[in-house]
């Protein structure tokens, strides 16, 4: 029996540049107790489809029908739809920070949702909320109940959203990229948790993902979308092992590429020097001073610790005595589970967070000694691509203006020159320059990530801190962005601090890798040594989880 039946659904979104036909005649059903998957590239219409089902897209023009237990959601009154949402249909959004209120604790927000739909006491709702936080593997859940969203990592915020979505035991869970920001070990836990909800409580799951290995491992049936159209639908094993459509085949081939060929860094796969090249190298050997300059750290972290004081005076240590350097021209990878302190360390290096102890030096200058004008110059040399692109893009401004901001703030070029540079940047990161006047909400999560990358590289900085820069991208676009980052580094001499939970990406991109656990660097070595001969048990567990995940599609 079907719990959800979608018939000839069309979603048109009016924009200043004309109507976007986001979904075109999609028809499918989801059976009770089924795990139904929707896959496709960023911008294919996956998120628009499920958000229109929930009535969450303002000004959208919809046609067709969406029957939930026989009732057409497209024709419900706002009040009736609100009663259905949350209690009977819950949604895990791709972008957790924009869904969590920054002024309220995470525990209060879960309790508020429970009490909005059920008549229970605050104490009972709080006890349930803490149990849910424990179920999604939030450590020390009772004390973290009183923490605010900004005190959680991106992956931990995602888990809070999952806990919230499960709080009312819904009949249908719609999960929009629920594991995008999570490391491989926690990703496996979350997928197992969704499976438990399906098995133990009879919940039905409709999940969107661009990660084919994830979908192949959990979905009973899969629908493939491309440019708003439904191109293939069938049992998961059939779609992934014997695809009929050319587009599905290309998606699977791209996934295989990113799991195998990225074993060596792009641009270095075929760099064995010829005899002539060796002769040139001999004739142009760098002097000892040049070599020393090249190997000198551009950023140094010395004994950095950081603790946050939560409500009721509870102190939480986030960074614990960290020391490391980022060498000029290299890509240093930073890996570890969600919540281990990776993003906080990156923001400390960027000068966005002040450490409680220790110091951070950039090109030999202690950041704690910088004043106003010096900070302005430093900002031009250090840029960040944030993990959560939507929260770092002003929703009320057009993307052309957003990408131009660094150029305008630092007084670079005329207005015409800045516009030309922005158009060039948009094209570089794989966006249509014609979308210059669109707003962030009119882009998919992956496209918003590329907007953030364009803004970060606008000033040709010395150091770019990349905080999960490809976590929201599908496999084909991911490969393009990684190639772009490699090209930019080679052409502009950039240095990268590359944070990721995807160990295959880190191995592909990085010269050295630092492994973090509970706010400490537990292992630091060159990439191949880390992968071939890890010393720490935690590193071995991370690698084992990543290896198992990478086998799903190719199996």
Number of C-alpha atoms within 10 A of each C-alpha: 9 15 17 23 18 18 16 14 19 22 24 17 18 13 12 7 10 8 12 14 16 20 26 18 15 19 18 15 16 21 15 18 19 20 22 24 27 25 25 26 22 24 20 20 25 30 23 21 21 20 16 21 23 20 19 11 16 8 10 18 14 17 15 16 19 24 19 21 13 11 13 16 21 18 13 13 9 11 9 11 16 15 13 17 16 24 21 16 24 24 25 24 21 23 24 24 21 12 14 20 14 13 9 13 19 27 25 18 18 26 23 17 18 24 15 12 12 12 9 13 12 14 10 12 22 20 14 17 29 21 17 22 27 15 17 22 17 22 13 11 19 17 16 21 20 17 20 21 22 15 20 23 22 24 23 25 26 28 29 27 27 27 23 25 24 25 22 19 17 23 21 26 25 24 23 22 22 25 26 24 29 27 22 27 19 22 23 18 16 20 17 13 15 21 19 13 20 20 13 9 13 17 23 26 28 21 24 24 26 25 22 24 22 19 25 21 16 18 20 15 22 25 22 22 23 19 17 22 19 21 17 18 19 15 14 21 16 13 21 22 14 11 18 14 12 10 16 21 16 13 22 20 16 18 23 19 15 18 21 13 13 19 17 17 18 18 11 10 11 8 7 9 10 9 9 9 11 12 11 11 12 10 9 9 10 12 9 9 9 11 11 11 13 15 14 17 19 21 22 21 20 15 16 22 22 22 14 14 12 15 14 8 8 12 12 14 14 19 27 18 15 20 16 16 16 23 21 20 21 22 24 26 27 26 25 27 24 28 23 22 24 30 23 21 23 21 17 21 25 23 20 11 13 18 21 14 15 15 20 25 19 21 14 12 13 14 20 12 9 13 9 8 9 11 14 13 11 18 17 19 16 21 24 23 23 22 25 24 23 22 13 14 20 15 14 9 13 18 26 23 19 21 27 23 16 20 21 14 10 13 11 13 12 11 13 9 12 22 18 13 17 25 21 16 23 23 14 18 20 16 18 12 16 12 16 18 14 17 20 21 14 17 17 20 23 21 21 25 26 25 26 24 27 25 24 22 22 20 18 17 19 21 28 23 24 24 23 22 26 26 25 29 25 22 26 19 20 20 20 16 20 19 16 16 21 19 15 16 20 13 9 12 16 21 24 26 23 24 27 27 27 21 23 21 24 24 21 20 26 21 17 21 27 21 22 23 19 17 21 20 22 16 16 19 16 15 20 16 13 21 17 10 11 17 14 12 9 17 20 16 14 21 21 13 17 19 15 12 18 20 13 15 21 16 9
